[in-house]
Amino acid sequence: MNGSLSEHKAGERRFTLYLPPSYSPDSSRGFPAVYVQDGSSLFQDQIKLLESTFQQRRLPELVLIGIEPASRLDEYTPWPAASLSDRFPDFGGMGYHYLSNITNRFIPFIEENWNVAREPQSRGMIGASLGGLISMFALIKYPSVFANIGSISGSYWYENAAEAIHLSSLKPGTARVFMSVGSEEGCEKQSIQRNMLRNTKQVHQSLKEKGFTENQLCLSIEQGAVHHRKYFCQQFIIALEWLYGKNRS
């Protein structure tokens, strides 16, 4: 038996819901829920691989909620910043408003309507690029809500982002953070995006200095990888395995 993918709306917010093979609304146990940025783009082509990890017991069965952004340049950025190109609008910096909406309205809607676990240890947020950036800020802003963060090729080149994370009062608690970046990301850029690899390493070091242990923090540097969805999708399954898999202690 396979899981199911379906499209839904919560108010004006569209989302794709993945329910794993053994999902039941009447099960005595709630399933871990992972809130994913950019709709189903990270997992829609990965379902077969994902379900094979369930069958091999490398991962517990998970519910995935792919949240569609209204405007990712606004919702996935923590404060306003100038565009890097005349071809794109400025970054709107509505990230904290977005995270408030997801935490206070969207997640309660999901938890009221589907059988998902409600404790932070089972709740995750994951995204790629700007989605990876705002996922990290979800932990900073709502550390008691999310305990599993996946930041795939997070846009830590973003103006003052690495510095803000370094200066934040974030404490490890029970949180676990998976970070990944390609070794070639930003190499061809002339803008501040050329600092992608360096800034990702800087954020990783900041979290270590805040007390995150090896069991709580992983940085995967993928040799030869560039900033591309193909690599994001590969890292998505790796991130889930590290955050929720059998080696979790």
Helices and strands as residue ranges (DSSP letters): E 4-10, E 13-19, E 33-37, H 47-55, E 63-67, H 72-75, H 95-101, I 102-106, H 107-113, G 120-122, E 123-128, H 130-141, E 148-152, H 161-167, E 176-182, G 192-195, H 196-209, E 217-222, H 229-244
